[in-house]
């Protein structure tokens, strides 16, 4: 499966199959929330949240690919990511794009 953030793949003629997406809502445990809140006092990277968001993007991407595979897609083009806070310490990540088949 080819994944790109452009609306084309060089050298390929594409047949659009439709929108595909994958999403997840992730949170850290209360212990991580407390330790990360102390980090905001002194500043710097909140590594537990960085890890959480990386894991969430990977899972959302995996689910988007599974959605594309169900359509028989060869690739997903024009991939985008969006995220939103659902509550303190929890975030939703969605990956979406257009599933395509090569002609």
N, C-alpha and C positions, 0 to 999 in steps of 0.2 A: 504494500500500500504506500503510495507516494502522498506525502503531506506537504503542501506549500501555502504560503500566505499571499501568493499572487493569483490573479484570475486566469492564468494560462500556464501551460507546461510547454516549454520550447520543444518544437518538433512533433507535437502531438495534437491531433484534432480531437476535440472533446464533445461528448454528448452529456448534457446535464441530466442528472437523475433526481436531484432535489436536495433540500436542506437536511443536514444531519447535525446532531448535537449530542453532547454528553455533559453531565453536570454532577456535582457533588457538594455537600456541605460538610466542612471539616471543623473540628475544634481540638483544642489541647486540654489536658486534664487541669484540674484546679491548682495543682502544685506548680505546673508550668505557668499558668496565668499569674500566680502570685509572684514567682521569681521574675517573670518578664515585666511585671508592673514596677518592680524595684529598679529595673534597668532603665525605665523611662526617666527616672530621677537624674541619672548621670549621663544619659544619652548613649547612642551607639546602636548597632544592629541588634534586633530582637531575633536571635538565631532560631529559637524554637518556632517562631511564627514564620520565618523564612522557610524553614523545613516543612512546616505545615502547608504553606502555599505551594511549594514545589511538588509535594505529594498530591495535593488537590488538583493541580494542573495536569499532572501525569495521569491521574485517574480519570479526569474529565476527558482528556485526549483519548485514552483507551476506550472509553464508552462511546465517544464520537466515532472512532474507527469501527467498533462493533456495529454501530448503527449503519455506517456506510457499507460494511461487508454484507449486511442483510439485504441491501439494495443491489448487490453485485458490483459494487464500485471498484475501479482500479486505482482511484486517487480521490483526495479531498483537496479542493482548491479554495482560495480566499478564506483561509482559516483565521478566526478571530477568537480572542479570549476576553471575558468580562468577569469581574468579581464584585461582590458586595458584602458588606458586613450584615450578618443576620442578627447577631447579638454580640455582646462583648466576648471576644475570644473565639468567635465562630464566623466563618466566611463561606459564602457560596462561590464556586468557580464554575463557569460554563465555557465550553469550547464549542464552536459551531463553524460550519463551512458548507460548501456545495460539493456533494458527491458527484463524481463524473466517471464515465466509462470511456475508454479509448475507442475511436472509430477505426 
